[in-house]
Amino acid sequence: MQKHKGRGAQLSVNNRFSKLRHELRGDFLDHCVKEQENVLKVKTTYKEVHPKTIVNKITSPDVGMEYSMNPYQGCEHGCIYCYARNTHEYWGYGPGLDFESRILVKRNAARLLESQIRKKSWQASTIVMSGNTDCYQPAEKKFKITRECLEVFLKYRHPVGIITKNALVLRDLDLLKALNKHGLVAVHISITSLSEKTRRLLEPRTATIQRRLNTVQTLSRHGIPVNVMMAPIIPSINSHEILNMAKAVSEAGALSMGHTMVRLNGAIGHIFYDWIKKNIPDRANRVMRQIESCHGGNLNDSRFGIRMRGEGKIANQINDLIKLSKKKYFKDKKLPKLNTELHANYKDDQLKLF
């Protein structure tokens, strides 16, 4: 059995829209470096793309955001459970190894963002960076597109939310502090476990747990509002950590926390099952059965209002633990609402110049 070192997905999954099958040969093996017997190191490649729009209207009622934008497509973090894997198929790639090793870079993201929020018809509403893939994934260190976008938000006094599990967000502390001075930013840090062993298995190329907790602490110390996302909660993998995680992130300064129940939509069920059989074989079948029990006997549930929380005995126990955690550790805390008035005033002042 060949193992792909440092990757979440351990197989290349065919694109469901393609009539051709994708096998591990030819150009993909050129994409790998053989380090030792049965161990392949998959190289990350970047491709510049030039979309026509960057701000996406969110129509799902249970996502908790109105607009999102993603400077990158695909994500090198390699989180095995990531729902965004399926979206890589729309770009002609697979949701497995392709998703975390073939990264599409939207170099014109800042210009498109500026064009969008300058429109006369645009009404300021928080735009969340990373609604799909992490805006501070390793590619950001090289391309700095997220930083360019934050400069646009600051220039036009427009509110922005950031979702990330990478400590690289602290590189832009100067911009975050400037935005926060006007109530224009909130940062959502994803923390799925306090165990480094679990983190390395689930999220192989993400920041360590300690670095993420330090990030929450640093942002909070500078008065920047932080929410922690315990997402996803996976039965028998991290579900037993809920109370301890809530305590740790609250003590680090987080003002709120959210969670989602794992759901393995589309090709992710196959990718996740392959991963768990190879990495946690003694628990594999039990975990898969418990996930199914949270979604009416399936690995996924697409019903709004239910899909994020699940149902059934295990899901109810987890949701009750979350409620208890919030009551115990976040009783007097609240994430502030971001300021949308400054952008409206900015546009009025600009129009007066003409």
N, C-alpha and C positions, 0 to 999 in steps of 0.2 A: 504494500500500500504506500503510494507516494504521498508525502505530506508537504503542504505549502507553508513554509515557515513565515511566521508573523502575520498570517492572514486569518480572517474569520471563516469565510466560506472555503471549503476544501475541494470544491468541484466547480467546473465551468458549466453553467446551465444554458441550454438552448434558448434563444429568443423566440417567444411564442408567435411572433409576427413573421418570422423568417421561414421560408420553405426549405432552407438548407440547414443541415445539422452541424453543430459545432463540436469538434473533437479536439482533445489535447495533443495536437500535432501541428506541424507547419509553423505559422506565424506566432501561435501562442507559446510553443516551446522556445522560440527565439526570444520571447518575452520573459523567459525564466532563466535563472542561473542555477545550475546544479551544484549544491554545496557539498553534499555527501550522498551516500547511497540512500535512495528513497526520500530525500529531502530536496525540495525545489524552492528557491527564493524567487518570488514573482516580482519583477521590476514594475515600478509605477511609471506610467507615461502620461503626458499632458497634451491636450489638443485644444487649440483656441477655436471657439465658436462665436458667432455674432448674431444672437437672437434679436428680434425686432422689438420685443418688450421684455421687461424684467419684473414688474410688479404684478402679482397674481391676486385676483379676487377669490377669497375663500368662501365657498358656498355651503360647506359642511357646518351644521349648526352646533356641533359639539367639540369643535377644535379649539375654540377660545380666542380666535383672531379673525380680523376682517381681511387683512392683506398680508402677503408674504413675498419675499424675494430671496433668490438663491444665486450667489455669485458663481457657484460651482455645481456641476452635475456629476453624480458619483461621489463617493466619499472614502478616502483612504483609511479612515478609522476602522472600517471593517467590522462594525457591530453586527453580529450574526443574526439578530432579530429585526434589523432595520426594515421598516415598511417601505422605505424609499427605494429599495433594491428594484422593485417592479418597474419604477419609472425609467430605469436605464434602458429598458426594452424599447421605449419610444424613440430613443436616439440610435437604435440599431445595435445595441450591445446586450450582453446577458446580465442577469441579476446576481450571478454568483461572483466568481473572481473578477470578471470584467468590471463590476460595479465599484470595487475597491482598488482596482489597479489601472483603469483607463478613465482618467479624470478630465472632464470637459471644462474649460476655463472661459468664462464670459468676460472678456477683456473690456467690453463696452458697457458693463453694468452701471458704473457711476454716471455715465453720460445719459443712459436710458432712464435712470432714476431721476436725474435732474430734469429731464424733459417731462417726465410724468408729473412731478409735483409742482412744476411751473405752469401747468395748464390752468386756464381760467376756471374750468369746470371742476377741478380737483378740490375736494373737501378733505381737510387734514384728518387722518385717522392713523393710528399706530400701524406702521409697517414692520413686520417681524422678519428679521434676517435669520435664515435657517429653518424655514417652515418645512423644508424637505431634506437638505443635506447641510452639514455643519459649515458655517461661514469661516470658522477658524481651524479647519482641518489643515494638515501639513502644507497643502498647496498655498495657503494664505501667507506663509512665511516668505515664499518666493515671489508671489504676484501682488500682494498687498491690495487686492481689490476691495476687501471689506473696509480697510482703512479709508480708501478713496470714497466709499459710500458714506461712511460716518462723517467725513468732511462735508459732504453734500447735505446731510441731515442737519449738521450744525449751521451751515451757511444759510439754510432756508428755515431754521428754527422749527424743524419738523420732528415729531415724536417717532422713536424707533425702539423696538424690542429686539433682544439678541438671545438666541438659544445656542448653547455650546457646551461641550464637555472638554474643551481644550484651554489650558492655562495661558495660551497665546493671547487671549483677550486682554491680559494685563499689559501687553505691549502698547495698547491704545488707551491707557489710563488717562493720558492728557485729554484726549477727545471725550472720553466718557465723563470726566469731571466737568468739562466745559458744557456738555449736553445736560448733565444732571443739575448744573447751576440754574437751568431754566425748566427743570422738571420734564426733560425730554427723553429719558432713557431708563430702561429696566433691563437687567440681565437675568436670564434663566439658565442656571447651571444644572446639567443632567448628571445625577449620581445614582447609579444602580446598585452599588454594593459598597461595603466597608472592607471587603476582603480583596486583597491584591490578586490572590489566586483566581478568584471568580472574575475579577475585572480583566485579567489577562486572557481568560478563556472567552468571555463574552465580547470584549471590546479591545482587541489586541494592539491597536495603534493609537489609543487615547492616552490622555494625561493620567498619571497615577491618581489614586484616590486622595492621597495626602496633598498633592498639588492642587486638586480640585477644591478640597476643603480650605487650603490656604488662599485660593482664588476667591472663594466666598468671603473669607475673613478680610482680605485686602480690599475688595470692593466695598464691603460693608463699613470698614473703617473709614473710607473716604465718603461715606454717606450715599453711595450708589445703591439703589434698591435691588435686592437679589431674591429671586424665587428659586427654589430647588425642585427639579423634576425627578421623582423616583419613577423612572419610566424606561422599560416596562417592569412591572412586578411579575416574576416567573415562579409559579409554584415549585417548591422543593429546591429552588436554586437561590433566590434572594428573598423570598416571602417571609422568612423567619427573621429578617434584619430590620423590618419596618420601624419598630420602636427605637432601636439603637441608631438607625440612620436619621430619624427625625430629631432625636436628641442632639446628635453630632452637628447637623446642619443648622439647627436653631442656635446652638452655642457658638457656632462660627459666625452668626449674624444674619442668617437668612430671615426674611420677613414673612415668608409663606412657603408652602410646598404643595405640589400636585403629584398625581400619579396616573398611570394607565396600566391596564391589565394586558399582558402580552397577547397578541393575536397574530397568527401566521398566515397572512393573506397572500393570494397568488402563489408564485413560485417559492415563497419563503418557507412554506411548510416543508417542502422537499429539501431545501438547503439546510434548514434548522435540524431536521431529522438526521441527515447525513453527518452534520457537525456533532450532534449530541451522542450518536452511536460511536463516533471516533474518540470523543473527548471525555464523556461521562457515561460509559457503557452500562455501568451498574445501576444508574438511575434513569436511563434513557426512556424505557417504556413507561415507567411510572410518571415521569414528567409529562410525556406526551398525552397520557390518559388524563392527567389533571388539567392540562391546558384545554383539552376537549371538553372536560366537565364544566369549564367556565363559559363555554360557548355552545351549549346545547348539543354536545356530541361532535362538534366540528372544531377544526383548528382556527377558524375565523368566523366572525359574525359582523356583518356590514350594517346592521340596524343602528341608526342614529339614536343616541341616548343610552344604548346598551353596549355597543361594541367596545367602548373605552373602559368600562367598568366590569363587564361580564355579568354572569348570573349563576345561580346555583350555590351550593353549600360553601365550596372553597372560595369563590369570588366574594360571597357575602362576608365570610370571615376576614378576608383581606380588606374589604371596604370598611368593616367595623374597626379593624386595627388602625386604618388611616384616620378615621374619625377620632378615635381615642388619642392618637398621636398629635393631631392638630389641637385637640382640646388641652392636652397636657403640655405641649411645648410651644404652641403658637397662639395661646389664648388672647394675649394683648398685642398681637402683631398684625399688620395689614400692609399689603403691597399698595403703594399710592397709584392713583390714576394719572396717566401722563397728560401733559399740557398740549392741547390742540389749538389754543387761542393764539399763540405767538405766530404760528404760520399764517393764519388768517390775517392777522395784523400786518405781517410782513408783505403779503400779497397786496393788501390795500395800500400800503405805503409805496410799493413799486408802481402800482397803477396810477397813483397821483403824479408820478413823474412824467406821464405822457399826456 
